[in-house]
Amino acid sequence: MPIEIPKDKWTGSIRAVTIGATSAEGGTRAKSITVGGQTSMPYLHYEAPMPNKPVIAIEIKSRKPDDWSPLLADAWGEAMADPAQWAKKAEEAGADLIVVALTLADSPEDAVRVIKSVLSGTGLPLIVWGPGQAEKDNELLVPISEATKGEKIVLGICEDKNYRTIVATAMANGHLVQARTPMDVNLSKQLNILISDMGMSKDRILMDPTTGALGYGIEYGYSVMERLRLAALQGDAMTQLPMIVTPGFEAWKTKESKVGEGVPEGWGDWKARAINWETLTAIALVESGADVVVLRHPESVKRVKSAIEELVAV
Amino acid sequence: MYIIGENIHIISEKVKEALTNRDREFFMDLAVKQVEAGAKAVDINLGPRKKDFAEVWPWIIETIETVVDVPLSIDTTNVEGMEAALKTIKKAQPILNSTSAEQERLEKIPLLAKKYGAKVIALTMRSEGIPVEADARVTIAVEALIPRMMEIDLPMENLIIDPLVLTVSGCQQYCPHLIETVRTLQYAWDPAPNISVGLSNVSNAVPNENRPLINRVYLAMLMGVGLQMMIANPFDKEQNDVIRWIETKDTSKPLAKVYNKIAERIAAGEEPQLEDFDLKDADQSAIWKTTQILLNKVIYADSYLLN
């Protein structure tokens, strides 16, 4: 008996957001990356084709991190001390985008120098995060924004306590912003409203609904993302933005990834476990509709990439 | 609309201060003004008063009954406090606010109502919490609250079911369910039980400037499904306008027409439609957006009116 698969017909769609600008577009990137544009829930190819597949960003730091797992240090080696080298290796490892996370130790001059060196070390579009303290974020992101005018970098991370300065400088210099809220659909939408109320085009916002790692609240993150995506497809303009999430950051702070000793033997090989943790966290989020996942280990990147290829194959 | 005036509430700093000073004038004035503004009963919420209930309740009842004749609603979780108040009341039939389907409360409070001939507000809530689904709330009324009143022979007209309004900011999915609960409860028993809601709960945790609008739009929806009683602020003039417009089917002004249309749509089991509103009018556009968040069509955000 032939079975007819019921199809949803949505009135809304996700905005297509382009990150990075080539020389023809006023920047220096080898290519730009477009995410979003969906008109149905993730990977329901029989309802609508997926216009842009999810992409992987690899997170690097402006200076060698001393609190990252030795497993990550093994993977990246000497390159970790040189952001331009690190970015190059990340590109070779399959990254579509590079996240450069600045630190509290960076001066504005350091930060601008690092970003410029990364721009020359890789042709990929960039996402730049401040160290996460409002004043310092603004102190570093404004000069970077000005020094890289037109590159269409994603500047972040905007939060409800600190978004005005970042949004203003992004608007003035042709960049984008990442808008993060603690796992809550109402707060997520609120920040999008506040940012677009400043005059920021909705084609230049990535929303970051925050998530947890596998075993550490990922199900909350998953349902918030699903709810946001359903609202967007139902026509809620303030939720129709592509989503960026940080499974690398989340997974590498769990005990399962961080600790190699003093854990039950049944947990098995440390490296295998840590990479599984990051990979599974990322894939679950990709399946819930993430458009950009930020990862840390090159092996996880390889695996998530292959999972994405399978998901987007019609 | 039978409004139980909500303004004597310990959450207000003025009430707190007046109570500390045992300021009779303050309470007499606030009770009289609420009744003059249209309140048919006056709610009194002074907190649990674990230590001084035996003194505070007789004092406040005597004070307020000096100036008004309407029923007083004894709003406390303290059962001993309730009884202290009931013993003092001399004028109208009092209202106990409230019991729920939690075993201990449902055991004791209806018995108090019976003993003193009071009405009792019963919340559709069990010890496990408040169910989202309309059906589950009706089930609590039909399987726990009503049977308990029958068991002790409390006349059905003395039961007031409160199906629990929750805030659109954080419990948005409950808002449309509550409307359906109010609709269904009226058919849950014969005679139909009285229903009352705490209207302004719908805008808890919402920025103050948006609260009255959300309350009014929700009120129009609830009046559409037959709500006739609520605990509310009787001084809210615009809210009183909405009540009057809908009760008298007054559509002479554009806003009166819009609120009537919302009530009609909800009454018919429909949703308000874009065509019901003149979106060029800022007030009507705000009302339309408010209907959309209250029906859980669009995700609530504090700045939803900018959306």
Contacts between the chains, C-beta under 8 A, distances in Angstrom:
chain1	res1	chain2	res2	distance
A	185	B	299	5.2
A	186	B	169	6.5
A	186	B	170	6.8
A	186	B	172	7.6
A	186	B	299	6.3
A	186	B	300	5.3
A	186	B	301	5.5
A	186	B	302	7.7
A	187	B	301	7.7
A	189	B	299	4.9
A	189	B	300	7.7
A	189	B	301	4.1
A	189	B	304	7.9
A	189	B	307	7.7
A	190	B	301	3.8
A	190	B	302	5.3
A	190	B	303	5.9
A	193	B	301	5.6
A	193	B	303	4.5
A	193	B	304	7.6
A	193	B	306	5.3
A	193	B	307	5.8
A	194	B	303	6.4
A	197	B	303	7.1
A	197	B	306	5.5
A	227	B	299	7.6
A	228	B	299	7.7
A	231	B	298	7.1
A	231	B	299	4.9
A	234	B	297	7.3
A	234	B	298	7.9
A	236	B	298	5.0
A	236	B	299	5.9
A	236	B	307	7.7
A	237	B	307	6.8
A	238	B	299	7.8
A	238	B	301	7.0
A	238	B	307	5.2
A	239	B	299	6.3
